Amino acid sequence: MKKYPKISLSQMLEQTAARMPRQRALIYFGADITYAELLNHVNRVAAGLQALGVKKGDRVAMMMPNCPQFVIAYFGALKAGAIITATSPIYTPREAGHQWKDAGASVVIVDRRLLRIVKAVRPELPALKHVVEIGLRDYYPANFTALKHSLKTRPKAPARTVARLAQQTPPIPWRDFLSVAKTPRPVVVKPADIACLQYTGGTTGSSKGAMLTHANLVINAHQTRQWLAANSEGPDVMVAALPLFHIYAMTCIMICSVMTGGAVVLLPRFELKAALNIIRKYHPTFFHGVPTMYVAFNNAPNVERYGFKSLRVCMSGGAPLPVEVRQKFEELTGGKLVEGYGLTESSPVTHTNPPEGLLKTGSIGMPIPNTEVRIVDIENGTRDLPLGEAGEIIIRGPQVMKGYWNKPEETAKVLRDGWLYTGDIAKKDADGYYYIVDRKKDLIIAGGYNIYPREVEEVLFEHPKIKEAVVVGMPDQYRGETVKAFIVLHEGKTVTPEEIQAFCRERLAAYKVPRQVVFRDSLPKSGVGKYLRRELRNM
């Protein structure tokens, strides 16, 4: 097994800042933040949290879109010895409140536009003592210059400010928070300590906090980098179009970039025009996205003019990548798009196609270094299946979580003898490449036949008039379940449900053909761009 650095995430940042202090770390609406400046603000956040009484193992929640404060607060909390829980900024009070209560968060660092969420749930959160508010414009070029000047001229907050911070107060402004002290008290943080509680629906039941350690995340960043960019030289430039609160962007963009001394261009949310302009202006070397982003690129006018050729590789994860989407993207942009696979419980990456090697259509590729994989029977998960046969994919490796926060029974269901049972159905070919067939929970059983939504969706994406498509199982008195397709057409195109069904009938067995076809102007998506199948079913 390859040896990986035995360091914490905050030590990783410190090493990079010492090695290349003047290198750009973050780019935000034209403002450049160097690694030296990033570390300075991280230290100030750690000191601010300690002034609030945060001790090792306490939980600090963050709720904000992509912005410099996300990166600063993340590493600052870890340096103070805290455990991070990152919350989607599109969550409702009910969803956010569940996460913060379950985690026992004592501090929430929040975008001031979302203070209403905190206010709505605060009476239900006895552990929550302090709220720190940030503004998305705080690090705009002129404001960042003023903030740096303020911290230089007033390097330490007056005693009354420190006293006020240590008491229960109204939301604490970010500038006051940074002004407490320049350096925190040292805290011993070990690689085996929990770094974050990453909430997920997981493989079973309701939202749970996956306990990811510093070692999990540091090692997974090294594994991913080793596989994707083994021959690259010099710092990379990445685009954070995916939300950093999601484990995919957290590890593959934020942590990987800090590890290598690269720069991240921060987008508060994915907007097609903004993303295209960033690619044209900053010539990024990596782009991490989800299939819906590549669908958007494919349908953008004159997309080939935006300079995708600076990208050594574009990665797709988070959801299955339709073959037609990949092929069209590569044809239009000249970029290389490869599919990978992972899940929150594995920090997240376990598989990816090799950018410089054989790329197999429809495959998630091979396991990344030091990752063991088996395909086992769906019923009991104890019998290994032969090549080509579909079963549950299970994972063992240094990136696998410790378990679910305060949920030993749920942990025991998915962690057995060191193996993580993913809940995904996959098969392996003779060359060692894996193919995700579908989620166990998304499997449609109609008339005794197993139907995998991805297989039907692949066919729908081949139709020239279809822009987006999602397939779900719906209750049916006769067949148990029936196949229902939700479809968005290209602008100006028309087609009937019967034509769609005829198209599918030519390419699929009769029992897989959608019995119901619904046309929509758009499809519901999560904050990271995944299609919300459950919401479609509930409709």
N, C-alpha and C positions, 0 to 999 in steps of 0.2 A: 504493500500500500504506500502510495506517495505520502511524504511527510509535508504537512502544511504548517504555516506559522501558528504558534500557540500564543495568540495575542487577542486582546479585546478589540471591539470596533473602534473605540476611542483611541486606543494605541495605534491602530491602523492609520487613522487620520493624523495623529501626531507624527508618525514616521514619514508620511507623505509631505506634510507641511515642512518638516525639517529638510527633506530632500529637495523640494522645489517650491520654496515659499512664494515666489513671484509668479508661478504658473496660475493661469485662470482655473478656478474651480467651478464657479457658477456664472452664468450669463442670464440676465433677467431684464428684459425690455431695454437693452443697450447698456446696462450697468455690468461691469466686470468685477467679480469678487475673487481675489486671489486666495490661495491656500493659507497664507499667513493671516489674512483678514478673516477668513472662515474660522480658523482655529481661535483667533482672538475672541470672536463673538461666541463660539462654542464654550470657551472657558468662562465667559461672562454669564452665559445661561446656567452653567453648572453652579457657579457661585450664587446666582440669584435663587436657584432652587434650594440650595443649602440654607440660604437666608430664610426661606419659607418653611424650613424644618424637614425638607426631604432627606431621607436616609436611604442607605443601601437596601434595595428590594422593594421600596415604595413604587407605586404605579403612577406614571404621568401620562395623561391622555393628550392627544393632539387632534384638532379638527380644523383643517384648512385645505385649500387647493394647493397645487404646486407653487411654491414660492421659496425664497431663500430661508425664511424662518422655519420651514419644515425641516430642511437639512440641518440648520443650526440647532433647533430645539431637539431634534432626534439625537444628534451626537452629544449635545450638552446634557441631556437627561441621562444618557448612558455614562458619561464621564462622572456625573454625580452619583453613579451607582444605581440609578433608578431603572425600572422596567417600563418600556414604552408600549402604549397601545394607541395605534393610529386609527382614526375614525373617518369614515367617508363624509365629506362635506355635504352630500345630498341626503344624508340620513334624516329621518323624522325624529322628533323628540323621543318617541317610543323606542326606536331602534338604537339611537345613541345612548339613551338612558339605560337600556338593558346592558350594553357593552360596558359602560362606565361603572355601573353597579356591580356587575359580575367581576370586573377587574379590581374593584375597590380603589378606583383612582382618587388620589388626594389633591391633584392639581390637574386642571385642564388649560391647555394653551390653545386659543381659539381665534379664528378670524372674527373681527368685531361685527361683521354682518351676520354672524351666526350666534351671537350672544343670546338671542331669543331662545335658541335650543337649550342652552345651559340654564337659562332662567326658568324654562318650563319644567325641567326635570330635577332641578337642584333640591327641592324639598324631599325627593325620594332617594337622595344620595348622601347618607350620613357621613361617609368617608371624605367627601369632597370639601376641601378647606379653602382653596385658592383658585382664582381664575386669572389668567394672563391674556390680554387681548393684543392681537397683532393687526396691522393694516396691510393690505396687499400693495399699497403704494410706498410703504416704508423704505423699500430698496430700489425704487426708481432712481435713475442716475443722480438727479439733484438732491433728492431726499437722502440717499445713501451718503453723499458727500457731506451733507449737513449732520447726519448721524455720526459719522466718523469724527468730524470736528467737535461735536458735542462731547463725545467720549474722551477725546484728548484733553479738552479744556476742563471737563469735570470727570476725571477718571474714576472717582469713587462717589457714590451717593452719600448725601449728608446723613447723619445718625437718625434723624427723624424719619427719613425715607425707609431706612433699614427697619426701624421699629414698626413702621406702618405695614411694610411688606410681611412682617412676621405675625401680624394679626389678621383676623378675618376682615377683609375690606371689600369695597367694590372692585370691579376688574382692574388689574394692575397694567398700566400702559407698558408696552414693549421697551420703550426707551428707559423708563425708570428701572425696569427689570434688568436691563443690561448694565445699569450704572452702579449696581451694588458693589462689585469688586472685579478686579481684572483677572484674578486667579482663584479657583476653588480650593478647598481643603482636599488633600489627597485621599482617594478611596481605592481600596484594593478590589479590582474587578477581575475575576478569573474567566478563562474561556468557557468553562462549564456553567457559568452563571447565566440565568435567563436574561436575554436582551429585550425581547418583545413578546407581547401576547397578541398574536395575529388572529383576528376573529374570522371565522369561516363557518359555512354550513357543514363543512367537513363531509365525511362519507355517510354520516347518519345524523338524524335529528336536527335540533335547533342550533343556532349560532354558538360556537365554542371558541375559546381562546387557545390556539396552538402555542405551546411554550417553545419558542425558538431561542437557542442559546447563542452567545457570541461566537462560539466555535461553529455551530451550524451555519451561521450567516457568513462568517469569514471564509470557511472552507468552501461553501457553495459558490461564493464569488470567485475563488481561485479555480474551482473545478470548471466553472462556466468559461472563464477567461482562457484557461488552458485548452479547452476544446474549440472555442470559437476564434481565438486570436493568437494561436501559438506562435505564428510567424510575424506578427505585427511589430512595428517599431514606432517608438514615440508615443506621446499621449494621444488618446482618442477624443473625439468630440461626439457626444451623444445628445439626442433630443428627448427630453422628458415630456412626451405627449401623453403617455400613460400616467395615471395618478400615482404619486409616490406612496400613498397610503396602502396601495395594493402590493402584495409581496413580490409580484413579477417585476414591477418597476423599482421597488425598494432594493432588491438584490441586484438585478441585472443592469440597472441604470445607476442608481445612487451609490450603492456600496462598491460595485465594480469600478466605477469611475474614480471614487476616492482611493481605492486600492492602487490604481495605476497612475494616478495623478492626471487624469483626464478632465475635460470640461463638460458640464451639462448645461444645455440651453433649456431653461424652464418655461413651460407653457402652463398657465393655470388650468386650462382645459383644452381638449383637442378641438381645434377649429381648422377646417381644411385649408383655407386661404393662409392663415397664420403659419400652419405647419409647412406648407409649400414654400412660403417666403423665407422661413428659417433655413430650410434645406438649401435654398438658392444663396442665401447670405453667408451662412456659416460653414457650408461644405462638410456636414457631419460624416463620420466614418462608420457609425453604427446607428441603426434605427430599430427600436423594439416597439412592436405594436401588436394589435389583435386583428383578427380577420376583418372586422367592420371598418377599420382604418384603411386597410388595403383595398377594400371595396370602394371606399370614398376616393382614394387616389386613382383607382381605375376609371372612375366616372368623372374625374376633374378635366375640364377643357385644357388642352395643350399641356398635359402633365409632363410630357417629355422635355419641356423647356426649362424645368426647374432644377436640373442638375443632380439627378439621383445617382449618377455614376461616381460621385465622390464616396458613396457608401460601399464599404467593402462587403458588408452583409446586412440584410434586413431580416430580423427575426420575427416570427409570428408564434404566439402562444396564447394561453388563456382559454382557448376554444379551438375546435377543429378548423383547419384551414382548407376550404374547398379547393380542389385541384384547379378548377377553372379560374379561380381568383389568382392563384399563384402564377399560372401560365400567362394570364393577361397582364399582370403587373410586370413580370419580367420582359414581356414583349414590348410594353409601352415605355418603360423607364430605362431598360438596360441594367437595372439593379438585380442583385441576387437575393431571392427570398427563400428562406428555409424555415421549416416548421420544427418546433421543439415541444417539449411536454414537461409538466411538473404539477405540483399542487402545494397549497399552503403548508401542509404538514411536512413537506420536504424542502422547504426554504427558498425557492420552490423547485429548482431545475433537477431533473433526473435523466432526460434524454434530449438529444438534438441531432439534426442532420449535420454531418461534417461539411463546412463551407468549401473546403478544398478537395473533398473526396466525392464518392458516388452519392448522388442525391436521388432517392427513390420516390417517385410520385405517390402521394398519399401516406407516406411514412413519417413518423415522428423521429426517425433516425435510430441511433444506438445509445446505450447508456453512457453518460459522461464518466470520466475517470473515477475509480474507486466506488462504483455504484453497482450493487448486485440486483438482478432482476429475475423473477420467475413468473410463469403463467400457470395459474392453478385453477382447479375446477370451481365453478361458480357456487355450487351447493355448499360445500364444506371448507373449501380453501386449503385442502391438505394434499391433494393429488396433483403432481406436475403433469401438464398436458404436452403432447407431442407438437413438433413444428407445424404451423399452419392452423392449429385448432384454437378457437377463441375461448378465453377464460379470463379470470380476474388477474390483473397485473399487480404484483406485490414487489416492494422495494426495500432494500437494506443498504445503509450507507451512513457516512458521518454527517450528512445534511438532514437526517430524519429527526423530527422533533422529539422532545422529552415526553410529551403527552399533552392532554388537554387540561387547562387550568381548572383545578378543583372538580374534576370529573373523572374519577378513577374507573367507573364502569364503562363510560364512553371510550376511555383510553384503552381499556382491555379489549374492546371490540375490534379496534383497528391496529393495535400494536401487539403482535403475537410472536414471541421468541425473537424479538428484534426486527421482525418484518412488518412493514407498513402495508396494510391492506387498503388499496386505493379506492375501491368501488368502481374502477374503470375496467371495461372489457377490452382486451387486446389480443393480438396474435403476433407470432414471431416467424420470420422467414429463415431460410437456410444461410443467408449472409449475415444474420444477426441484427437485422433491422426489425423494428417493432411498428405495429399499426394499431391505432386506437379504433376500435369498432364503435364503441359508445359508452355512455355511463350506464351502470347497472340500473340506476334509478330512472333513466330516460328510456330504457328498453320498453318497446311496445309489444305486448303479447296479444295477437289477434287470431282468434280461432285456433289457438295452440301453436301458432307460428311466432318465432322471434323476429321482430323487425327493428333494425337499428336506424334511428332518425338520420344519422350522418349519411348513410347509404342513399336514402331518398333525397336528401338535400343536395348531395353531389350531382344527382341527375337534374334536379330543378335548376341548379346554377348553370347547367349546360344550355338551358333554353335562352335564346338570344334576347327575349323581351323581359326576362326576369333580372331584377337588380339585387334583391335580397329574398331569402326564403328560410323559414324555420318550420320544422315538422314536430308535432307533438302527438301523444296518444290521448284519445278522448274515450270516456266510457261508452260502451255499446252493449245493449241488452243481449244481442245475439252472438257477437264475436268476442265479447269481453271488453275489448278495446278496438278502436278504429283509428286509421291514420288521418290526421287533419293537417293541411298545409296552410301557413300564413305567408302571403307573398306581397312584395313591393315591386311594381313594374318600373322599368325605365320611363322617364318622362315622355309623355306623348304616345306611349304604346298601349295597345289594348289587346286583350286575349280573353277567351272564355274559360270557365272551369273545365268544360268538356275538352277543350283543346289541350289544356295542361295535363289532364288525365290521359288523353290519347298519347301525348308525348312521353309520359312516364310508362305507359303500357308497352311501348316499343322497347323500353330499356330495363324494365323491372318485372319480376314475377307479379302475377295479378294481385296476390295478397298484400304486396307492398305499395301498390298504387294508392295515392290519397283518395279517400272516399269523399272528403270534404275539402274544398278549396276556398279560402277567404282572401280577398284583396284588401290591402291597407295602404294608407299613405306613408306610414312608418311603422317600425317594430320597436317595442319597448326594449331598452338596453340598460344595463347596470352602469355604475360610474366608470368602470373600466372598459365598457364597450361590449360586454357579453350579452347575448340575447337572453331575455328573461322568459324562459319557457313556462315557468310556474304561473307568471302573470297571464300569459296567453291561454294556458289551460283554464285559469279562473274566469277568463272572459266568457 
